[in-house]
Amino acid sequence: MTRNATALGLAITVAAGTANASVWSYEWSRPDSAISFTDDAGTATSFKTTYDDVAGRLTLEMTWSDLAADGMSIVLTNGEHPSEGGRYAILFLEPGPSAGHNPNELSVRANMLGYNGSADAKSSIFDGDASLDGDQAPDHIATTEYGLQNWYEDQLVADEGGERTLRFTINTDLINSYIPQNAGASAWSGFGYGENLGVWARTYSDVSTNYDIHGYLTQWNFSVEGNFDGTFIPTENITVPGPGAAALLAFACVGVTRRRR
């Protein structure tokens, strides 16, 4: 299927190097059947993501046609369903009041944790391994609240015309090099994808939370939950040859080789 590369409206900075960089991308729009979804906590209309597997930079943008989604959790994989704990990271996002004065823009509190393998996404907040009896200490990987924050590079939550758009850019190097204390049977995969994309997301309405003194979630309550899931979704690929000077690539560039994966 041919897609217009300018639709993402994103630019990717690729560091110079001797290896080729593969920038993977995927776009979804309603009602594409590649994604299974419910509208219980927000009516999703579009989902866009790119991943530079050399620079470790991942972008994601999601739009809803209403304002019902005020919290989100998401796991990204190389296509498979994330049923195994100790292998993947799970990202929790909570929009809140913006530090600026634009009433249509919100800021986001973000927690990156180890996913515990449970069908109950929020249980990863307080239990690091769902396969064991009792609650195990969770894997705290990164937070935007305190300490190291350079993993979370950019964000935007904008409410306009009755729609809500969430967009963020993260650097996955810290996440994908993490050594989980609740290790699973398979090697740590972290957060990202390649030729195939797996997405396991939950949206939430009426979210209320608590955080500990280190900025990690201790509570995640909500009234309604929706899902947004897909497995082994083929992605598109842009190959950036190296070596060379650092280049700024826009999806509208001429001369970039694009092939369907």
C-alpha positions as CSV (number, residue, x, y, z in Angstrom):
1,M,0.0,0.0,0.0
2,T,1.5,3.4,-1.0
3,R,1.5,6.1,1.6
4,N,2.3,9.7,1.4
5,A,5.5,10.2,3.4
6,T,4.6,13.8,4.3
7,A,1.7,12.6,6.4
8,L,3.7,12.1,9.5
9,G,4.9,15.7,9.6
10,L,8.0,14.6,11.5
11,A,11.7,15.0,10.9
12,I,14.3,12.6,12.1
13,T,17.9,13.5,13.0
14,V,20.2,10.7,12.1
15,A,23.7,10.6,13.6
16,A,26.7,10.1,11.3
17,G,28.2,6.7,11.3
18,T,29.6,3.9,9.3
19,A,26.5,1.7,9.5
20,N,23.3,2.1,7.6
21,A,20.4,3.4,9.7
22,S,17.0,1.9,9.2
23,V,14.2,4.2,10.0
24,W,11.0,2.1,10.4
25,S,7.6,3.8,10.2
26,Y,3.9,2.9,10.4
27,E,0.7,4.8,9.9
28,W,-2.8,3.7,10.9
29,S,-6.1,5.4,10.3
30,R,-9.6,4.4,11.2
31,P,-11.0,1.8,10.3
32,D,-7.9,-0.1,9.1
33,S,-8.3,-3.6,10.4
34,A,-4.6,-4.1,11.2
35,I,-5.5,-2.7,14.6
36,S,-8.2,-4.0,16.9
37,F,-9.7,-1.3,19.0
38,T,-12.5,-0.2,21.3
39,D,-13.9,3.3,21.8
40,D,-14.7,3.0,25.5
41,A,-12.0,5.5,26.6
42,G,-11.5,7.6,23.5
43,T,-12.3,7.2,19.8
44,A,-8.9,6.8,18.0
45,T,-8.7,8.1,14.5
46,S,-5.0,7.9,13.7
47,F,-1.8,6.4,15.0
48,K,1.7,7.2,13.6
49,T,5.2,6.1,14.7
50,T,8.8,6.1,13.5
51,Y,11.8,4.3,14.9
52,D,15.5,4.9,14.1
53,D,17.2,1.7,15.1
54,V,20.7,3.3,15.1
55,A,20.0,6.6,16.9
56,G,17.5,4.9,19.1
57,R,14.9,7.7,18.5
58,L,11.3,6.7,18.5
59,T,8.3,9.0,17.8
60,L,4.7,8.3,18.3
61,E,1.5,10.3,17.6
62,M,-2.1,9.4,18.3
63,T,-5.3,11.3,17.7
64,W,-8.7,10.8,19.1
65,S,-11.9,12.5,17.9
66,D,-12.9,13.3,21.5
67,L,-11.3,14.2,24.8
68,A,-12.2,11.0,26.7
69,A,-8.6,9.6,26.7
70,D,-6.8,11.2,29.6
71,G,-4.3,8.4,30.3
72,M,-2.5,5.8,28.3
73,S,-0.2,2.7,28.6
74,I,1.6,1.1,25.7
75,V,4.0,-1.7,24.9
76,L,5.8,-1.9,21.5
77,T,7.3,-5.1,20.2
78,N,8.8,-6.6,17.1
79,G,5.4,-8.0,16.1
80,E,4.6,-10.5,18.8
81,H,1.9,-10.1,21.5
82,P,3.7,-9.2,24.8
83,S,2.5,-12.1,26.9
84,E,5.8,-12.6,28.6
85,G,7.0,-10.6,31.6
86,G,10.5,-9.4,32.1
87,R,11.0,-8.9,28.4
88,Y,9.4,-5.6,27.5
89,A,9.0,-2.1,28.8
90,I,5.6,-0.5,29.3
91,L,5.1,3.3,29.1
92,F,2.5,5.1,31.1
93,L,1.5,8.6,30.0
94,E,-0.7,11.0,32.1
95,P,-1.5,14.3,30.5
96,G,-1.8,17.2,32.9
97,P,-1.9,21.1,33.0
98,S,0.7,22.7,30.7
99,A,3.5,24.8,32.2
100,G,2.6,27.4,29.6
101,H,-0.6,29.5,29.3
102,N,-2.2,27.8,26.2
103,P,-5.4,26.3,27.5
104,N,-5.4,23.9,24.5
105,E,-2.0,22.3,25.4
106,L,-1.2,19.9,28.2
107,S,2.1,18.5,29.5
108,V,2.7,14.8,30.1
109,R,4.0,12.8,33.1
110,A,5.7,9.7,31.8
111,N,6.9,6.5,33.5
112,M,8.8,3.7,31.8
113,L,8.5,0.4,33.7
114,G,9.1,-3.2,33.2
115,Y,6.1,-5.0,31.9
116,N,5.1,-7.9,34.2
117,G,3.2,-10.1,31.7
118,S,-0.3,-9.5,33.1
119,A,-3.3,-8.8,31.0
120,D,-3.9,-6.0,33.6
121,A,-1.5,-3.4,32.3
122,K,-1.6,-1.2,35.4
123,S,-0.5,-4.1,37.6
124,S,3.1,-3.5,36.3
125,I,3.1,-0.4,38.5
126,F,3.2,-2.4,41.7
127,D,4.1,-5.9,40.7
128,G,7.2,-6.7,38.7
129,D,6.4,-10.4,37.9
130,A,2.8,-11.5,37.5
131,S,3.9,-15.2,37.2
132,L,4.9,-15.3,40.9
133,D,2.7,-15.3,44.0
134,G,2.5,-12.0,45.7
135,D,3.8,-8.6,44.5
136,Q,7.4,-8.4,43.3
137,A,9.2,-5.0,43.3
138,P,8.5,-3.3,40.0
139,D,11.2,-2.5,37.5
140,H,11.6,1.3,37.5
141,I,13.4,2.3,34.3
142,A,12.8,6.0,33.8
143,T,10.6,8.8,34.8
144,T,10.1,12.4,33.7
145,E,9.5,13.5,37.3
146,Y,13.0,13.6,38.8
147,G,16.5,12.6,37.9
148,L,17.6,11.4,34.5
149,Q,15.1,12.8,32.0
150,N,17.0,12.9,28.7
151,W,15.3,9.8,27.5
152,Y,12.0,11.7,27.0
153,E,13.0,14.3,24.4
154,D,9.8,16.0,23.2
155,Q,6.1,15.9,23.8
156,L,2.8,17.6,22.9
157,V,-0.8,17.0,24.0
158,A,-3.1,19.4,22.1
159,D,-6.9,19.7,22.4
160,E,-8.4,21.4,19.4
161,G,-11.7,21.3,17.7
162,G,-12.9,18.6,20.1
163,E,-10.0,16.3,19.2
164,R,-7.0,15.3,21.3
165,T,-3.6,14.6,19.9
166,L,-0.7,13.1,21.9
167,R,2.8,13.2,20.4
168,F,6.1,12.3,21.9
169,T,9.7,11.5,21.1
170,I,11.9,9.3,23.2
171,N,15.4,8.0,23.1
172,T,15.3,4.3,23.7
173,D,19.0,3.7,24.5
174,L,18.5,3.9,28.2
175,I,15.4,1.6,28.0
176,N,16.8,-1.0,25.7
177,S,20.1,-1.3,27.6
178,Y,18.3,-1.8,30.9
179,I,18.9,-5.1,32.8
180,P,15.6,-6.1,34.4
181,Q,15.5,-7.3,38.0
182,N,12.5,-9.4,37.1
183,A,14.1,-11.1,34.1
184,G,12.0,-13.4,31.9
185,A,12.9,-16.5,30.0
186,S,13.6,-14.5,26.9
187,A,16.2,-11.8,26.4
188,W,15.2,-8.2,27.3
189,S,13.7,-6.5,24.2
190,G,12.8,-3.2,25.7
191,F,10.7,-0.7,23.7
192,G,10.8,-0.6,19.9
193,Y,10.2,-2.5,16.7
194,G,11.6,-3.3,13.2
195,E,10.2,-5.0,10.1
196,N,7.1,-5.8,12.1
197,L,5.3,-3.9,14.7
198,G,3.4,-5.1,17.7
199,V,1.4,-2.6,19.7
200,W,-0.5,-3.3,23.0
201,A,-2.1,-0.1,24.2
202,R,-4.7,0.8,26.8
203,T,-6.5,4.2,27.0
204,Y,-8.2,5.4,30.2
205,S,-10.8,7.9,31.2
206,D,-11.0,9.8,34.5
207,V,-7.4,8.9,35.6
208,S,-6.2,9.6,39.1
209,T,-2.7,8.8,40.2
210,N,-0.1,8.9,43.0
211,Y,3.7,9.0,42.6
212,D,6.4,8.1,45.1
213,I,9.2,10.5,46.1
214,H,11.3,9.3,43.1
215,G,8.6,10.1,40.6
216,Y,7.3,6.6,39.9
217,L,3.7,5.6,39.9
218,T,2.2,3.9,42.9
219,Q,-1.4,4.2,41.9
220,W,-3.4,4.3,38.6
221,N,-7.1,4.5,39.0
222,F,-9.7,5.1,36.2
223,S,-13.3,4.8,35.3
224,V,-13.2,3.2,31.8
225,E,-10.6,1.4,29.8
226,G,-10.2,1.0,26.0
227,N,-7.8,-1.1,24.0
228,F,-5.7,-0.5,20.8
229,D,-3.9,-3.7,19.8
230,G,-2.1,-5.2,16.8
231,T,0.4,-7.9,16.1
232,F,2.9,-8.6,13.2
233,I,2.0,-5.4,11.4
234,P,4.4,-4.8,8.5
235,T,6.2,-1.5,8.7
236,E,7.8,0.7,6.0
237,N,11.5,1.3,5.9
238,I,13.8,4.2,4.9
239,T,17.5,3.2,4.6
240,V,20.0,6.0,5.3
241,P,23.5,5.0,3.9
242,G,26.6,5.8,5.9
243,P,29.2,7.0,6.4
244,G,28.4,10.7,6.0
245,A,27.7,13.9,7.8
246,A,24.7,14.1,10.1
247,A,21.6,14.6,8.0
248,L,18.1,15.9,8.7
249,L,15.6,13.7,7.0
250,A,12.0,14.7,6.4
251,F,9.6,12.2,5.0
252,A,9.1,14.6,2.1
253,C,12.7,14.3,1.0
254,V,13.6,13.4,-2.6
255,G,16.0,10.6,-3.2
256,V,15.3,8.6,-0.1
257,T,14.8,4.9,-0.9
258,R,11.6,3.6,0.6
259,R,10.7,-0.1,0.5
260,R,7.8,-2.0,1.9
261,R,8.7,-4.6,4.5
